[in-house]
Amino acid sequence: MSKKYFGTDGIRGRVNKEKINGEMFFKFGLAAGTYFKNLKKNKQTAIIAKDTRLSGYTLEPALVSGLASAGMHVYTLGPLPTNGLAMLTKKMKANMGIMITASHNPYFDNGLKLFGPNGLKLSDKIEKKIEKLIDSKITKNLSRPEILGRVKRLEDANERYIKILKSNFPKKFSLKGIKIAIDCANGAGYKAGPKLLKSLGAKVYSIGTSPNGYNINNNCGSTFPNKIKKLTKKYKVHLGLSLDGDADRIIMCDEKANIIDGDQILAMLAFRWKRKKILKGGVIGTLMSNYGLQKYFKEKKIKFLRANVGDRHVKEKMQKKRFNLGGEQSGHIILGKFATTGDGLLVAIEVLFAMRKGKKASELFKTFKPTPQILENIDVKDKSIINSIKCKKAVRAASKLIKKHGRMLVRKSGTESKIRIMGESENKALLIKCVNIVKRSII
């Protein structure tokens, strides 16, 4: 049975439509609180962080009300990267953590990412149980007046998060003499990003640090890497960093202003970790991971497996196979040695740690040649168009044409009203032809 509210990465959609509104967030809070409070009998605590969208001011109180109505005590943390929320959920021994965010989406979208007491995103099984509670009668889950939850604001969440990040590296580690450019996407990492880098001694040039409720991901951040490319050139920095709205993704830029995507970051880290005997098992990528990455890992004798798209699926496969490194081309990188979910700032520090002895980023990321790839994101009114006879016929035709020369992947976005078409091949003319065959069947 398919899920009603949860997608590939939590719940997401347009604000004040269908599921992203005050009424539904009260129900989400009540349902999640009801489910998680039964896991711990002594302490009933939920912590909430958010990104910088204007809608956070309306959705957070509704969510808090639902959780407190279920009998959960709530700490609100304010703007904080998603993995900061995951780390503090575990550190504070909370029953659950909730991140109010729509990640890389525009400001007019919002959503939720839920984490269990172990700092891990929820399984499909748990999400379905919570969905059942969402649709149950509200009065059934309301707590008695004497056991309603209390609510408290935690003002130092970013400082706590930065302290945890730094604890993973030697105390002597310093970025003194290193120049870094960072684009915080006017999102959740706008405080923690520059503050972390400066605390390690780096000279920091930052943009995307003036959120106004509307400008999150707006022509900035990891989905607009040209911004960090220009900043890298302008200030001649050693490394450029570009986060997304909730700072769980990162795209980088070397000192020559070459864009470095998630696949290239994964390749570098895997090879380094293997040499240092840190890598466990191998690497988990996704169906979107570049074929060039797969070939590189084969050459380096590093085991590589693919999971479904979404860092939750990557993490689940990492756990199942007992691997400690995985990620996506989009910049979600999970360093299983340190974290339970993607963290752009943690990945940045790990890369900078590898550069600490004077290694240039362009040398560090000299790993594999990507197979030419085209990715088209088609806006649609109804994602079920992917199941139409016309679309299925086009996908079969394109896949048959490109067979033995590359591959095609056509899928519904789990977070937006889009159909994503991806094609890979060294034969560029054939690649364009095959992508267009599928595209014409959708638009």
Sine and cosine of phi, psi and omega as CSV:
sin_phi,cos_phi,sin_psi,cos_psi,sin_omega,cos_omega
0.00,0.00,0.78,-0.62,-0.01,-1.00
-0.96,0.28,0.36,-0.93,-0.04,-1.00
-0.99,0.11,0.52,-0.86,-0.08,-1.00
-1.00,0.00,-0.62,0.79,-0.10,-1.00
-0.92,-0.40,-0.64,0.77,-0.07,-1.00
-0.99,0.15,0.64,-0.77,0.09,-1.00
-0.95,-0.30,-0.52,-0.86,-0.02,-1.00
-0.96,0.30,-0.37,0.93,-0.01,-1.00
-0.60,-0.80,0.95,0.32,0.02,-1.00
0.99,0.14,-0.52,-0.85,-0.02,-1.00
-0.91,-0.42,0.72,-0.70,-0.06,-1.00
-0.46,-0.89,0.53,-0.85,0.05,-1.00
0.11,-0.99,-0.10,-0.99,-0.01,-1.00
-0.96,0.28,0.70,-0.72,-0.03,-1.00
-0.91,0.42,0.66,-0.75,-0.01,-1.00
0.89,0.45,0.46,0.89,0.16,-0.99
-0.82,-0.57,0.47,-0.88,0.13,-0.99
0.53,0.85,-1.00,-0.04,-0.15,-0.99
-0.98,-0.22,-0.14,0.99,-0.02,-1.00
-0.96,-0.30,0.98,0.18,0.02,-1.00
-0.42,-0.91,0.17,-0.99,-0.08,-1.00
-0.85,0.53,-0.69,0.73,-0.02,-1.00
-0.87,0.49,-0.72,0.69,-0.03,-1.00
-0.94,0.35,-0.58,0.81,0.00,-1.00
-0.93,0.36,-0.52,0.86,0.14,-0.99
-0.88,0.47,-0.71,0.70,0.01,-1.00
-0.90,0.43,-0.65,0.76,0.03,-1.00
-0.88,0.48,-0.71,0.71,0.00,-1.00
-0.90,0.45,-0.70,0.71,0.00,-1.00
-0.89,0.46,-0.69,0.72,-0.03,-1.00
-0.93,0.36,-0.74,0.67,-0.01,-1.00
-0.91,0.42,-0.66,0.75,0.03,-1.00
-0.89,0.47,-0.67,0.75,0.02,-1.00
-0.89,0.46,-0.67,0.74,-0.01,-1.00
-0.92,0.38,-0.77,0.64,-0.14,-0.99
-0.98,0.21,-0.42,0.91,-0.03,-1.00
-0.93,0.37,-0.36,0.93,0.01,-1.00
-0.98,0.18,-0.15,0.99,0.00,-1.00
-0.99,0.15,-0.46,0.89,0.02,-1.00
-0.76,-0.65,0.82,-0.57,-0.06,-1.00
-0.99,0.12,-0.49,0.87,-0.11,-0.99
-1.00,0.09,-0.73,0.68,-0.10,-0.99
-0.88,-0.48,0.82,-0.57,-0.01,-1.00
-0.91,-0.41,1.00,0.01,-0.11,-0.99
-0.77,-0.64,0.70,-0.72,0.13,-0.99
-0.82,-0.57,0.60,-0.80,0.10,-1.00
-0.87,-0.49,0.60,-0.80,-0.07,-1.00
-0.80,-0.60,0.77,-0.64,0.16,-0.99
-0.83,-0.56,0.14,-0.99,-0.03,-1.00
-0.44,-0.90,0.21,-0.98,0.17,-0.98
-1.00,-0.05,-0.42,-0.91,-0.21,-0.98
-0.95,-0.30,0.29,0.96,-0.02,-1.00
-0.92,0.38,0.58,-0.82,0.03,-1.00
-0.83,0.56,-0.62,0.79,-0.06,-1.00
-0.91,0.41,-0.27,0.96,0.05,-1.00
-0.85,0.52,-0.52,0.86,-0.01,-1.00
-0.93,0.37,-0.42,0.91,0.02,-1.00
-0.99,-0.10,-0.57,0.82,-0.09,-1.00
-0.98,0.17,-0.60,0.80,-0.03,-1.00
-0.88,0.48,-0.74,0.67,0.02,-1.00
-0.87,0.50,-0.59,0.80,0.02,-1.00
-0.91,0.41,-0.67,0.74,0.03,-1.00
-0.90,0.44,-0.71,0.70,0.03,-1.00
-0.85,0.52,-0.69,0.72,0.00,-1.00
-0.88,0.48,-0.67,0.74,0.02,-1.00
-0.90,0.44,-0.70,0.72,0.00,-1.00
-0.91,0.42,-0.72,0.69,0.00,-1.00
-0.91,0.42,-0.56,0.83,0.04,-1.00
-0.92,0.39,-0.42,0.91,0.06,-1.00
-0.99,0.11,-0.12,0.99,0.00,-1.00
0.99,-0.15,0.25,0.97,0.00,-1.00
-1.00,-0.07,0.70,-0.72,0.17,-0.99
-0.99,0.15,0.69,-0.72,-0.16,-0.99
-0.85,-0.53,0.72,-0.69,0.19,-0.98
-0.94,-0.33,0.81,-0.59,0.10,-0.99
-0.98,-0.19,0.72,-0.70,-0.14,-0.99
-0.95,-0.30,-0.24,0.97,-0.06,-1.00
0.98,0.21,-0.24,-0.97,-0.02,-1.00
-0.88,0.47,0.81,-0.58,-0.06,-1.00
-0.35,-0.94,0.66,-0.76,0.06,-1.00
-0.83,0.56,0.50,-0.87,-0.05,-1.00
-0.82,0.58,-0.70,0.71,-0.02,-1.00
-0.95,0.32,-0.38,0.92,0.13,-0.99
-0.89,0.46,-0.67,0.75,0.06,-1.00
-0.89,0.45,-0.70,0.71,0.00,-1.00
-0.88,0.47,-0.70,0.72,-0.01,-1.00
-0.90,0.44,-0.68,0.74,-0.02,-1.00
-0.96,0.29,-0.47,0.88,0.09,-1.00
-0.86,0.52,-0.70,0.71,0.01,-1.00
-0.95,0.31,-0.70,0.71,-0.05,-1.00
-0.90,0.44,-0.64,0.77,-0.04,-1.00
-1.00,0.06,0.01,1.00,0.00,-1.00
0.82,0.58,0.67,0.75,0.03,-1.00
-0.98,0.20,0.37,-0.93,0.08,-1.00
-0.92,0.38,-0.55,0.83,-0.09,-1.00
-0.31,-0.95,0.33,-0.94,0.11,-0.99
-0.76,-0.65,0.61,-0.79,0.01,-1.00
-0.78,-0.63,0.81,-0.59,0.07,-1.00
-0.97,-0.24,0.85,-0.52,0.06,-1.00
-1.00,0.00,0.96,-0.29,-0.09,-1.00
-0.26,-0.97,0.40,-0.92,0.20,-0.98
-0.86,-0.52,0.44,0.90,0.14,-0.99
0.82,0.57,-0.90,-0.43,-0.08,-1.00
-1.00,0.00,0.01,1.00,-0.02,-1.00
-0.94,0.34,0.27,-0.96,0.05,-1.00
-0.91,0.41,0.20,-0.98,-0.10,-1.00
-0.87,0.49,-0.49,0.87,-0.09,-1.00
-0.98,0.21,-0.03,1.00,0.15,-0.99
-0.97,-0.23,0.38,-0.93,0.16,-0.99
-0.39,-0.92,0.04,-1.00,-0.04,-1.00
0.02,-1.00,-0.27,-0.96,-0.03,-1.00
-0.70,-0.71,0.60,-0.80,0.23,-0.97
-0.84,-0.55,0.82,-0.57,-0.07,-1.00
-0.96,-0.29,0.64,-0.76,0.01,-1.00
-0.80,-0.60,0.62,-0.79,0.06,-1.00
-0.99,0.12,0.00,-1.00,-0.06,-1.00
-0.88,0.47,-0.33,0.94,0.02,-1.00
-1.00,0.03,0.06,1.00,-0.01,-1.00
0.98,0.18,0.18,0.98,-0.02,-1.00
-0.99,-0.17,0.54,-0.84,0.10,-0.99
-0.92,0.40,0.41,-0.91,-0.13,-0.99
-0.97,0.24,0.50,-0.87,0.07,-1.00
-0.98,0.21,0.28,-0.96,0.06,-1.00
-0.84,0.55,-0.61,0.80,-0.04,-1.00
-0.88,0.47,-0.72,0.69,0.00,-1.00
-0.93,0.36,-0.65,0.76,0.02,-1.00
-0.86,0.52,-0.63,0.78,0.01,-1.00
-0.93,0.38,-0.57,0.82,0.04,-1.00
-0.92,0.39,-0.65,0.76,0.03,-1.00
-0.92,0.39,-0.63,0.77,0.04,-1.00
-0.87,0.50,-0.61,0.79,0.03,-1.00
-0.90,0.44,-0.64,0.77,0.03,-1.00
-0.94,0.35,-0.56,0.83,0.03,-1.00
-0.87,0.50,-0.65,0.76,-0.07,-1.00
-1.00,0.03,0.01,1.00,0.03,-1.00
-0.99,0.14,0.18,-0.98,-0.02,-1.00
-0.91,0.42,0.78,-0.62,-0.09,-1.00
-0.83,0.56,-0.73,0.69,-0.08,-1.00
-0.87,0.49,-0.39,0.92,-0.01,-1.00
-0.91,0.41,-0.52,0.85,-0.10,-1.00
-0.97,-0.25,-0.05,1.00,0.01,-1.00
-0.95,0.32,0.69,-0.72,-0.01,-1.00
-0.98,0.18,0.35,-0.94,0.09,-1.00
-0.91,0.41,0.50,-0.87,-0.07,-1.00
-0.79,0.61,-0.58,0.81,-0.08,-1.00
-0.97,0.24,-0.21,0.98,-0.01,-1.00
-0.87,-0.49,0.38,0.92,0.10,-1.00
-0.89,0.45,0.47,-0.88,-0.01,-1.00
-0.98,0.22,0.36,-0.93,0.09,-1.00
-0.96,-0.28,0.36,-0.93,-0.06,-1.00
-0.80,-0.60,0.72,-0.70,-0.02,-1.00
-0.64,-0.77,0.62,-0.78,0.06,-1.00
-1.00,0.01,0.74,-0.67,0.06,-1.00
-0.96,-0.27,0.91,-0.41,-0.15,-0.99
-1.00,0.08,-0.32,0.95,-0.13,-0.99
-0.94,-0.33,0.49,0.87,-0.06,-1.00
-0.87,0.49,-0.69,0.73,-0.01,-1.00
-0.89,0.45,-0.64,0.77,0.03,-1.00
-0.90,0.43,-0.66,0.76,0.03,-1.00
-0.89,0.45,-0.68,0.73,0.00,-1.00
-0.89,0.45,-0.73,0.68,0.00,-1.00
-0.88,0.48,-0.64,0.77,0.01,-1.00
-0.88,0.47,-0.66,0.75,0.03,-1.00
-0.91,0.42,-0.70,0.71,0.01,-1.00
-0.85,0.53,-0.75,0.66,-0.06,-1.00
-0.92,0.39,-0.44,0.90,-0.02,-1.00
-0.92,0.38,-0.25,0.97,0.01,-1.00
-0.99,0.14,-0.09,1.00,-0.06,-1.00
-0.81,-0.58,0.38,-0.93,-0.01,-1.00
-0.85,0.53,0.56,-0.83,-0.02,-1.00
-0.87,0.49,-0.48,0.88,-0.03,-1.00
-0.98,0.18,-0.18,0.98,-0.04,-1.00
-0.87,0.49,0.82,-0.57,-0.04,-1.00
-0.69,-0.72,0.54,-0.84,0.07,-1.00
-0.95,-0.30,0.36,0.93,0.01,-1.00
-0.87,0.49,0.76,-0.65,-0.03,-1.00
1.00,-0.01,-0.10,1.00,0.00,-1.00
-0.99,-0.16,0.74,-0.67,0.05,-1.00
-0.97,-0.24,0.77,-0.64,-0.07,-1.00
-0.76,-0.65,0.69,-0.72,0.13,-0.99
-0.96,-0.27,0.69,-0.73,0.01,-1.00
-0.68,-0.74,0.73,-0.68,0.10,-1.00
-0.94,-0.34,0.93,-0.37,-0.08,-1.00
-1.00,-0.03,0.12,0.99,0.10,-0.99
0.87,0.48,0.31,0.95,-0.09,-1.00
0.80,0.60,0.57,0.82,-0.09,-1.00
-0.88,-0.48,-0.44,-0.90,-0.16,-0.99
-0.90,0.43,-0.37,0.93,-0.02,-1.00
-1.00,-0.08,0.21,0.98,-0.12,-0.99
-0.92,0.39,-0.41,0.91,0.08,-1.00
-1.00,-0.03,-0.80,0.60,-0.13,-0.99
-0.91,0.41,-0.60,0.80,-0.07,-1.00
-0.86,0.51,-0.91,0.42,0.01,-1.00
-0.87,0.49,-0.62,0.79,-0.04,-1.00
-0.89,0.45,-0.68,0.73,0.01,-1.00
-0.88,0.47,-0.76,0.66,-0.06,-1.00
-0.91,0.42,-0.66,0.75,0.02,-1.00
-0.92,0.40,-0.59,0.81,-0.01,-1.00
-0.92,0.40,-0.35,0.94,0.04,-1.00
-1.00,-0.06,0.02,1.00,0.10,-1.00
0.99,-0.15,0.06,1.00,-0.05,-1.00
-0.97,0.24,0.44,-0.90,0.19,-0.98
-1.00,0.04,0.88,-0.48,-0.17,-0.99
-0.91,-0.42,0.76,-0.65,0.12,-0.99
-0.92,-0.40,0.91,-0.41,-0.12,-0.99
-0.86,-0.51,0.57,-0.82,0.15,-0.99
-0.73,-0.69,0.16,-0.99,-0.02,-1.00
0.93,0.37,0.55,0.84,-0.03,-1.00
-0.87,-0.48,0.37,0.93,0.01,-1.00
-0.79,-0.62,0.92,0.40,-0.04,-1.00
-0.91,0.41,0.63,-0.78,0.04,-1.00
-0.80,-0.61,0.21,0.98,0.00,-1.00
1.00,-0.10,-0.39,0.92,-0.06,-1.00
-0.91,-0.42,-0.40,0.92,-0.19,-0.98
-1.00,-0.08,0.13,0.99,0.07,-1.00
-0.86,0.51,0.79,-0.61,-0.01,-1.00
0.88,0.47,0.17,0.99,-0.07,-1.00
-0.99,0.11,0.98,-0.18,-0.05,-1.00
0.81,0.59,0.60,0.80,0.03,-1.00
-0.41,-0.91,0.13,-0.99,0.05,-1.00
0.99,0.15,-0.16,-0.99,-0.15,-0.99
-0.90,0.43,-0.37,0.93,0.03,-1.00
-1.00,0.06,-0.08,1.00,0.08,-1.00
-0.76,-0.66,0.92,0.40,-0.12,-0.99
-0.91,0.43,-0.26,0.97,0.03,-1.00
-0.88,0.47,-0.42,0.91,0.01,-1.00
-0.91,0.42,-0.73,0.68,-0.01,-1.00
-0.95,0.30,-0.49,0.87,0.06,-1.00
-0.88,0.48,-0.71,0.70,0.01,-1.00
-0.91,0.41,-0.65,0.76,0.00,-1.00
-0.92,0.40,-0.63,0.78,0.03,-1.00
-0.88,0.47,-0.70,0.72,0.03,-1.00
-0.91,0.42,-0.71,0.70,-0.08,-1.00
-0.86,0.50,-0.71,0.70,-0.09,-1.00
-0.98,-0.22,0.02,1.00,0.04,-1.00
0.77,0.64,0.82,0.57,-0.07,-1.00
-1.00,0.06,0.21,-0.98,0.03,-1.00
-0.98,0.20,-0.50,0.86,-0.04,-1.00
-0.40,-0.92,0.67,-0.75,0.09,-1.00
-0.95,-0.31,0.65,-0.76,-0.04,-1.00
-0.81,-0.59,0.72,-0.70,0.00,-1.00
-0.74,-0.68,0.91,-0.42,-0.03,-1.00
-1.00,-0.08,0.19,-0.98,0.15,-0.99
-0.97,-0.25,-0.11,-0.99,-0.14,-0.99
-0.84,0.54,-0.55,0.83,0.02,-1.00
-0.92,-0.38,0.19,0.98,0.13,-0.99
0.89,0.46,0.39,0.92,0.09,-1.00
-1.00,-0.08,-0.09,1.00,0.09,-1.00
-0.91,-0.41,0.42,-0.91,0.13,-0.99
-0.54,-0.84,0.71,-0.71,0.19,-0.98
-0.88,-0.47,0.64,-0.77,-0.08,-1.00
-0.89,-0.45,0.10,-0.99,0.01,-1.00
-0.58,-0.82,0.81,-0.58,0.00,-1.00
-0.98,0.18,0.03,-1.00,-0.10,-1.00
-0.92,0.40,-0.24,0.97,0.05,-1.00
-1.00,-0.09,0.12,0.99,0.01,-1.00
0.94,0.35,0.49,0.87,0.14,-0.99
-1.00,0.04,0.75,-0.66,0.02,-1.00
-0.96,0.30,0.69,-0.73,0.00,-1.00
-0.87,-0.50,0.91,-0.41,-0.03,-1.00
-1.00,-0.01,-0.04,-1.00,-0.06,-1.00
-0.88,0.47,-0.58,0.81,0.02,-1.00
-0.90,0.44,-0.66,0.75,0.00,-1.00
-0.93,0.36,-0.59,0.81,0.06,-1.00
-0.90,0.43,-0.70,0.72,0.03,-1.00
-0.86,0.50,-0.69,0.72,-0.02,-1.00
-0.87,0.50,-0.72,0.69,-0.02,-1.00
-0.90,0.44,-0.74,0.68,-0.04,-1.00
-0.90,0.43,-0.66,0.75,-0.01,-1.00
-0.89,0.46,-0.71,0.71,-0.01,-1.00
-0.91,0.42,-0.67,0.74,0.02,-1.00
-0.90,0.43,-0.73,0.69,-0.01,-1.00
-0.90,0.43,-0.55,0.83,0.04,-1.00
-0.91,0.41,-0.70,0.71,0.01,-1.00
-0.89,0.45,-0.60,0.80,-0.02,-1.00
-1.00,0.08,0.00,1.00,-0.02,-1.00
0.87,0.49,0.58,0.81,0.06,-1.00
-0.99,-0.12,-0.50,0.86,-0.08,-1.00
-0.91,0.41,0.77,-0.64,0.03,-1.00
-0.92,-0.39,0.84,-0.54,0.06,-1.00
0.98,0.20,-0.91,0.41,-0.05,-1.00
0.27,-0.96,-0.52,-0.86,-0.08,-1.00
-0.79,-0.61,0.67,-0.74,0.11,-0.99
-0.97,-0.25,0.85,-0.53,0.12,-0.99
-0.94,-0.33,-0.37,-0.93,0.05,-1.00
-0.76,-0.66,0.01,-1.00,0.05,-1.00
-0.87,0.48,-0.35,0.94,-0.01,-1.00
-1.00,0.02,-0.21,0.98,-0.05,-1.00
-0.86,0.52,0.66,-0.75,-0.06,-1.00
-0.89,0.45,0.61,-0.79,0.00,-1.00
-0.90,0.44,-0.50,0.87,0.06,-1.00
-0.88,0.48,-0.56,0.83,0.06,-1.00
-0.91,0.42,-0.69,0.72,0.01,-1.00
-0.87,0.50,-0.69,0.72,0.01,-1.00
-0.91,0.42,-0.63,0.78,0.01,-1.00
-0.88,0.48,-0.72,0.70,0.00,-1.00
-0.90,0.44,-0.57,0.82,0.03,-1.00
-0.90,0.43,-0.68,0.73,0.03,-1.00
-0.89,0.46,-0.62,0.78,-0.05,-1.00
-1.00,0.03,0.06,1.00,0.01,-1.00
0.84,0.54,0.71,0.71,0.08,-1.00
-0.93,-0.37,0.83,-0.56,-0.03,-1.00
-0.91,0.41,0.72,-0.69,-0.04,-1.00
-0.72,-0.69,0.79,-0.61,0.02,-1.00
-0.79,-0.62,0.46,-0.89,0.01,-1.00
-0.95,-0.30,0.62,-0.78,0.09,-1.00
-0.89,-0.45,0.15,-0.99,0.13,-0.99
-0.90,0.44,0.38,-0.93,-0.01,-1.00
-0.90,0.43,0.65,-0.76,-0.03,-1.00
0.86,-0.50,0.78,-0.62,-0.08,-1.00
-0.91,0.40,-0.36,0.93,0.08,-1.00
-0.90,0.43,-0.67,0.74,0.02,-1.00
-0.92,0.38,-0.59,0.81,0.06,-1.00
-0.89,0.46,-0.73,0.68,-0.03,-1.00
-0.90,0.44,-0.66,0.75,0.01,-1.00
-0.87,0.49,-0.66,0.75,0.01,-1.00
-0.95,0.31,-0.58,0.82,0.08,-1.00
-0.87,0.50,-0.68,0.73,0.02,-1.00
-0.90,0.43,-0.72,0.70,-0.04,-1.00
-0.87,0.49,-0.67,0.74,-0.06,-1.00
-1.00,-0.04,-0.12,0.99,-0.03,-1.00
0.89,0.46,0.66,0.75,0.12,-0.99
-1.00,-0.06,0.41,-0.91,0.00,-1.00
-0.87,-0.50,0.30,0.95,0.06,-1.00
-0.56,-0.83,0.72,-0.69,0.03,-1.00
-0.25,-0.97,0.22,-0.97,0.03,-1.00
0.18,-0.98,-0.08,-1.00,-0.08,-1.00
-0.81,-0.59,0.39,-0.92,0.02,-1.00
-0.85,0.53,-0.52,0.86,-0.03,-1.00
-0.93,0.38,-0.20,0.98,0.03,-1.00
0.94,-0.35,0.03,1.00,0.17,-0.99
-0.96,0.27,0.93,-0.37,0.03,-1.00
-0.83,-0.55,0.80,-0.60,0.00,-1.00
-0.95,-0.30,0.92,-0.39,0.07,-1.00
-1.00,-0.04,1.00,-0.02,-0.10,-0.99
-0.87,0.49,-0.32,0.95,0.04,-1.00
-0.93,0.37,-0.45,0.89,-0.10,-0.99
-0.85,-0.53,-0.45,0.89,-0.21,-0.98
-0.62,-0.79,0.26,-0.96,-0.01,-1.00
-0.98,-0.22,-0.15,0.99,-0.02,-1.00
-0.50,-0.87,0.07,-1.00,-0.01,-1.00
-0.89,0.45,0.60,-0.80,0.00,-1.00
-0.49,-0.87,0.96,-0.28,-0.04,-1.00
-0.87,0.49,-0.64,0.77,-0.04,-1.00
-0.95,0.31,-0.61,0.79,0.04,-1.00
-0.90,0.44,-0.69,0.73,0.03,-1.00
-0.89,0.45,-0.65,0.76,0.02,-1.00
-0.86,0.52,-0.71,0.70,-0.02,-1.00
-0.92,0.39,-0.60,0.80,0.05,-1.00
-0.90,0.44,-0.65,0.76,0.04,-1.00
-0.92,0.38,-0.70,0.72,0.02,-1.00
-0.90,0.43,-0.54,0.84,0.06,-1.00
-0.90,0.43,-0.61,0.79,0.04,-1.00
-0.94,0.35,-0.38,0.93,-0.01,-1.00
-1.00,-0.05,-0.01,1.00,-0.23,-0.97
-0.89,0.45,-0.37,0.93,-0.04,-1.00
-0.99,-0.15,0.42,0.91,0.08,-1.00
1.00,-0.08,0.08,1.00,0.02,-1.00
-0.93,0.36,0.74,-0.67,0.02,-1.00
-0.99,0.15,0.55,-0.83,-0.01,-1.00
-0.86,0.51,-0.62,0.78,-0.01,-1.00
-0.89,0.45,-0.52,0.86,0.05,-1.00
-0.98,0.21,-0.66,0.75,-0.03,-1.00
-0.88,0.47,-0.63,0.78,-0.07,-1.00
-0.99,-0.10,0.31,0.95,0.07,-1.00
-0.99,0.13,0.98,0.19,-0.14,-0.99
-0.91,-0.42,-0.96,0.29,-0.07,-1.00
-0.73,-0.69,0.37,-0.93,0.07,-1.00
-1.00,-0.04,0.90,-0.44,-0.02,-1.00
-0.90,0.43,0.62,-0.78,0.16,-0.99
-0.94,0.33,0.74,-0.67,0.01,-1.00
-0.77,0.64,0.74,-0.67,-0.10,-0.99
-0.69,-0.72,0.65,-0.76,0.10,-0.99
-0.87,-0.49,0.76,-0.65,0.06,-1.00
-0.83,-0.56,0.87,-0.50,0.04,-1.00
-0.91,-0.41,0.78,-0.63,0.06,-1.00
-0.94,-0.34,0.95,-0.31,-0.11,-0.99
-0.99,-0.16,0.87,-0.50,0.08,-1.00
-0.93,0.36,0.75,-0.66,0.02,-1.00
-0.70,-0.72,0.43,-0.90,0.08,-1.00
-0.98,0.20,-0.59,0.81,-0.05,-1.00
-0.69,-0.72,0.90,-0.44,-0.06,-1.00
-0.92,0.39,-0.24,0.97,0.01,-1.00
-0.93,0.36,-0.11,0.99,0.06,-1.00
-0.86,0.52,-0.41,0.91,0.01,-1.00
-0.90,0.44,-0.37,0.93,0.00,-1.00
-1.00,-0.08,0.04,1.00,0.00,-1.00
-0.94,0.35,0.44,-0.90,0.00,-1.00
-0.86,0.52,-0.68,0.74,-0.02,-1.00
-0.86,0.50,-0.72,0.69,-0.02,-1.00
-0.93,0.37,-0.71,0.71,0.01,-1.00
-0.87,0.49,-0.65,0.76,0.02,-1.00
-0.90,0.44,-0.68,0.73,0.00,-1.00
-0.91,0.42,-0.66,0.75,0.01,-1.00
-0.89,0.45,-0.67,0.74,0.03,-1.00
-0.88,0.47,-0.69,0.72,-0.03,-1.00
-0.90,0.44,-0.71,0.71,-0.01,-1.00
-0.92,0.40,-0.66,0.75,0.00,-1.00
-0.90,0.43,-0.60,0.80,0.02,-1.00
-0.92,0.39,-0.66,0.76,-0.01,-1.00
-0.90,0.43,-0.67,0.75,-0.12,-0.99
-1.00,0.04,-0.17,0.99,-0.02,-1.00
-0.80,0.60,0.70,-0.72,-0.04,-1.00
0.97,0.26,-0.14,0.99,0.03,-1.00
-0.89,-0.45,-0.15,0.99,-0.05,-1.00
0.19,-0.98,-0.45,-0.90,0.01,-1.00
-0.47,-0.88,0.39,-0.92,0.04,-1.00
-0.84,-0.54,0.58,-0.81,0.10,-1.00
-0.64,-0.77,0.85,-0.52,0.02,-1.00
-0.84,-0.55,0.81,-0.58,-0.07,-1.00
-0.50,-0.87,0.35,-0.94,0.11,-0.99
-0.99,0.17,0.65,-0.76,0.14,-0.99
-0.93,0.37,0.64,-0.77,0.03,-1.00
-1.00,0.07,-0.12,0.99,-0.11,-0.99
-0.80,-0.60,-0.22,0.97,-0.04,-1.00
-0.66,-0.75,0.25,-0.97,0.04,-1.00
-0.99,0.12,0.93,0.37,-0.06,-1.00
-0.65,-0.76,0.48,-0.88,0.22,-0.98
-0.96,-0.29,0.78,-0.63,-0.03,-1.00
-0.97,-0.23,0.83,-0.56,0.02,-1.00
-0.92,-0.38,0.85,-0.53,0.03,-1.00
-0.81,-0.58,0.73,-0.68,0.07,-1.00
-0.73,-0.68,0.55,-0.84,0.02,-1.00
-0.70,-0.72,0.71,-0.71,0.08,-1.00
-0.11,-0.99,0.53,-0.85,0.11,-0.99
-0.96,0.29,-0.38,0.93,0.04,-1.00
-1.00,0.07,1.00,-0.08,-0.13,-0.99
-0.90,0.43,-0.62,0.78,0.00,-1.00
-0.90,0.44,-0.69,0.73,0.03,-1.00
-0.91,0.42,-0.64,0.77,0.00,-1.00
-0.87,0.49,-0.75,0.66,0.01,-1.00
-0.88,0.48,-0.68,0.73,-0.01,-1.00
-0.87,0.49,-0.73,0.68,-0.06,-1.00
-0.92,0.39,-0.65,0.76,0.03,-1.00
-0.90,0.45,-0.66,0.75,-0.01,-1.00
-0.92,0.39,-0.55,0.84,0.04,-1.00
-0.86,0.52,-0.72,0.69,-0.02,-1.00
-0.95,0.31,-0.67,0.75,-0.03,-1.00
-0.85,0.53,-0.68,0.73,-0.02,-1.00
-0.90,0.43,-0.41,0.91,-0.02,-1.00
-0.99,0.15,-0.15,0.99,-0.06,-1.00
-0.95,-0.32,-0.68,0.74,-0.07,-1.00
-1.00,0.10,0.00,0.00,0.00,0.00
